[in-house]
């Protein structure tokens, strides 16, 4: 067992380089199995979710060759067998194998996916899409069996613009006969990355990044190469750290436009930053103006930055409101922020945060990935020592976070207990 220990109050100066997007990589790895050849994926982040996906890929008898952040996946010997519960519950993104194997083989068996406890997170939108393409879905306990004599293109109206469902339906539809149209599709930039990969394989997809995606079914897909886009959530997390502690902190290797919603809020709060083509330099702000934030689907304020942003709100001069509209349980970090000294009142998924409050280090627990990131932010600005337990959540999605922060001046380490 391990814990993160932070001594707060040290400025952050230097450069943090952003890795590949977790939310893109966890879909690109399963997508490679749609090809009947070798695929290469570059800029894959070194996170535990990646390793969990590797175990599933190997379970299905595919070969993986890794050199640094470049991986090659050979699916020519793929064996479409039941994906065990032990493997599927390790991460939410295991559900992408549903769409991939259903599309390629018209049959898949696997257990309900795992992931962070940030809400009920049903996969009904995914299953409705598969059914619209002609699949029969059978549920036995926590196991799902999906079968189809053939998949036929259809028009699918998503009841919510779900990123996972949009991608999963794309995976199944690439081998369906005819045309599939996904309406009310999610517009996240990661979906464009997925579309580009599939099209390089020989798929015929257009419209990713808009609310309507069109897929013309094909008979086969070949090997291809893709690079994972920079992680906008990792970038946003470090930008927020810079706003709290930055001394010309440079967040490098990013696409600034992907963090437009965050940057607009930081401007509103009075944060000083400079944007260049692939980086942002941000400095500590001593006088944050209060703001209200409501999470929305892309291009709105991202739900994944809700929790880190709420830490910055504790340092604003006045009352801020953070309202979560995507997941009903993105509130696990608030009791620990209160324990650290924050003045927060909760009303369902709406938090009223009154600042400016001085935080004092204490023992905390990461309740999910982004809650863990929020507690790191809090620990970095708190007086004294902050300890975070259940850090596996954090390592799921932040590549080399301890080294990256240590290199810019943070006093942070992992201890075995």
N, C-alpha and C positions, 0 to 999 in steps of 0.2 A: 504494500500500500504506500502511496506517495501523497505529499501535500505540497502546495506552493506557499512560500514564505516571502513576504514583501515588507521592506522598510520604506515607508512613504516619505514624500517631500523632496525627492531629488529631481532636478531638471532633466529633460530629455533633449539631447543634442547630437546631431549626426544624421545618418541616413538609414531608413528602414526600407528594404526592397520587398515588394509584395509578390507573393507566389500565385500559382494558378488557382482559379476559382473552384472552391469546394463544390458549389452547387452545379457547376458545369462538369467537372471531372467525374463526379459520381454517376452522371448519366452517360458520359462519353465512354467510360469503361464497359458497361453493359452493351452499349451501342455497337462496339467493335465485334460483338458476337453475331451481329446480323450479316456480316460479310462472310464469304466463303474463302477467305485468304488471310493474310497477315495485315494487321493495321498498326500504325504507329501513332502514339499520342505523346506530344511534347508538353513540357511545363506542368507536369502532374504534381500536385502538392504532396508533401510528405506528412500525411495525416493518418490517423488510425482508421478513418472511414475508407481510405484507399486500401489499406491492408485487408479490411473486412471484405471488400469487393474482390480483391485478388483471391481470397480463399474460396469465394463462390465460383469464380471463373475457373480455378483449378479443380474444384469439385466437379464441374461440368466437363472436365477432361481437356481443357484448353491450356495451351502453353503461354507463359508470360516470361519475357526477357526484359530485365530492367537495368538501365545504366543511368544513374543519377535520377533526374526528373523526366527521363524519356523511357517510355515503355512500348514494347511490341507484344501484341496479342495475336496468337495463331489459333483460329477457331476451326481449322479444317478437320479436327478429330472430335468436335463437340459431341458430347453425349447428353441428350436431353432427359435427365433423370430428376426425381424429386429433390428439391432444394430443402434441406433439413431445417427444422425450427431453430436449432442451435446457430445456424448460419444466418437465417433470414432476420432473426430478432436483433442482430448486432447493429443494424442501422436501418433507417427509414428507406434509403435509396435501393434496398434490395428489391423493392417492388418493380423496378425497371426491368428486371428479368421476366416479369409477367408479359409485358408488351413485346419484348424481344423474342422470347421463345414461342409465344402465341403466333406472332407474325411469321416466324421462320418455319415452325413445325406444326402449327395449328393445335398445339397441345402444350400445357404447362401445369406442373404441380408444385406448389410451394406454400409455406406458412405465412401468416400475417407478419408484415414487417415491423421492425422495432424503431429505435430513434429516441429523441428527447421527449419528455413528458410536458409538452406545451399546449395540450388540448386533446380532444377525442380523436382527431386526425383520421377519420374514416376514409376508405378508398372507394366509396360508392360511386364517385364521379368517374374514376378509372374503369370500374366494372361496367357502368352504364355505357361508356364508350366502346368497350370490348363487345358488349351485347349488341350495340348498334351495328357493329361490323359483322355480326353473325355468330359470335361465340356463345356457348352455353357455359354458365358459371355454376359450379356446385361447391357448396361450403360444408365441410365436415369438421366441426370443432373450430380450430384455428387454421385449418388447412383449406386451401382453395385449389379446385381443379377446373381448368379452362380448356374447352374443346370446341373445335369448329370443323365441319366438313370442308368448308372454304370460307375465306373472309371476303366480303364484298364492300366496296366503298359506299359511304353514306354521308349525309350531312348530320353533324353532331353539334348540338347546342349545349355548351357547358353551363350548368346552373351557377357555377362560380369559376372565375378565371384562375384555375388551379395550375401551377407550374408543373407539378408532377403528373397530373392527368393529361395536360397538353402534350408533354413529352412522351408519355407512355402510349397514348393513342397514335402519335406519329410513328412510334416504333412498330406497332401492330399494323398500321395502315400502309407502310412502305411495300409490303408484299400482298396487300389486298387487291382484288380485281376491280378495276375502275377507279373512280375519283372519290376521295374523302375530303370533306370540307369541315374544318373545326371552327365553329363560331364562338365568340366570347372567349377566344384563346388567350392565355397569359402572354404578356408582351415582354417579359424579362429578357435581358441581353443574353443570358445563358442559353436561351432557346435558339437564338440566332447561331450561336456556336455549335449547337447540336445539329441544326439544319445544314450548316456548312459541311460538317463531317459526313452526314448522310448523303448529301448531294455529291460530295467527292467520291463516295462509294458507288454512285450511279443512281441514287434515288432522284425523284422529281418532286421537289418540295419548294413552295414559294409562300411568302407572306409572314414568315417568322419575324417577330418584332411588332406585328400588327394584331388586331383582334380577329383576323380571319386567315387561317392557314389552309392551303390546298395541297393535297398529296395525290399524285398520280401513281398508282401501283406499278411495280416492276417485278420481273421474274427472278432476278438475281442481283446481288451486290458484290462488288469486288473490294479488295484491300485499298486503304487510303491512309493519308497522313493528316493530322490536325494538331493545332496548338491550343492549349487551354487558355482562355482569356484571363486577364488579371482578376483577382478576387476583390470585388467592389465592397464586400462586407468587411473583409480583413482591412482593406484600405480605409474604410470609414471608421473602423475601431481605432486605428492608429492616428487618424486625423483628429478624432475626439481626444485622444491622449495628448496630442500636440496642443490642442486648444486649452488644456488644463495645465500642461507642464512644459510645453515646447520652447526651446531656445533655438530658433531656426531649424526645427525638426523637419527633415525632408522625407516625404513618403513617395517612394520612387517606383517606377515600373507599373504605372496605373493608366487608366483611361478616365480622366477627370469628369467627362460628361456622364459617366455611369454613376457618379456620386452627386449629381446636380441637386437633388432634393435635400440632401444633407447640407451641402455647401450654402444653399439658400437660407436654411435655418441658422447656420453659423453666422452668416452675414447679418441676419436679423438680430442676432445676439451680440454683435459687435466684435467678432473674432477676426483677427488679422491673418490673412494667408495670401500666398502668391501662387497662381496656377501657371504651369508651363505645359508643353505638349504631353509629357508622360510623367509629370510629378507635381506635387504640391508641397510648398514650404509653409509651415504653420507655426505661429508663436502663441505663447501663453497669453490669455486675456485675464485681466484683473478686475474687470467690471462687466460681467455678463448681464445682458438685458433679458428679462423673462420672456418666454415664448410658449405657445401652445402647439402641440404636435399630435396629429392623428395618423396612424399608420394606414397605408393604402397599397394596393397592388401597383407594380411598376407602371409608370415612372414616378409614382408617389413616394412618400417617405417609407423606407423599407421596414417591415416588421422585424427583420433580423438586427436592426440597429436601435430598436426600441429600448432595450435594456441598457446598452452602453450610453445612449443619449440621456437616459434618465439620471445617470450619475452626474453628467455635466449640469443638468437642471438643478441639482442640489447646491450648486455654486452660483446660481443666478441671484440677482438682487431683487427678489420679489416672488410672485407666485407663478409657477409653470403648471401646465396640465399635459399629461401624456395619456393618450387614449389609444388602446389597442383594438383593432377591428378585425384582425385576421385569425389570431389564435387566442382561445379563451384562458389559457394558463401561462401567459408570459408575465407572471407576477411573482415567481418563486424567489427572485432576488430582493424584493422589497423588504421583507422582514429583516434581512441582513443589512440592508442600507439603513434601516431604522436602528438596528443594533449598533451600527457604526456612528449613529448620531443624526441621521437625516430626518427632516420633518416631513413626513409623507402620510397622506390620508388616502385610503383606497375605497373606491365605490365600484365594485365589479371590476371591469377592465379599464377603469379610468383612475389615474393616480394624480392627486393634487400635491405638488411638491413646493414647499415654501423654503426659500433660501435667503441669504447665504448661510449655510451651516458648516461648522468645522467638524470634520470626521476624525474619529479616533479608532485606531486599529483594534481588531478583535478576531475571534475565530468565526469562520463562515463556512458554508457549504455551497458548492456549485450545484444548482438543481437542474440545469440544462446548459447547452453550449454557450448561448449568448448571455445567459445569467452569469456564467463563469467569467466571460469577458468583462461584464459590468463590474464584478467584484475585483478583478484585477485593476480596472480603472480606479475604483474606490480605494483600493489598497495603495495605489501609487500616490494618491493625494492625501491620504490619511496620516495623522500624526502617530508615530510609533509603528508597531508590527501588526500586520494583517496576515492571517493564515487561512488558506482555502483548502478544503477537503473535497473529495469526489472529483478530482481534477481530470479524470478520464473524459468527462464531458468536454472540457476545454481542448484537450489534445485531439479530439475527433475532428476539429475544424480549423485550428490555428497552427500553421506550420512553423516549427522552431520558435515558438513565441518567447520562450525564456531567453534564448540566445539573442534574438532580435532586440529585445528590450534591454538586456544587459549591455549590448554593444552601443546603445545610445545613452547609457548612464543610469538606468534603473537598477535598484538594489532588489533583485528578485532571483529566487532559486527554487529548485525542486529538492525536497528532502524525503528520504525513505523513512517510514515509521513502522 
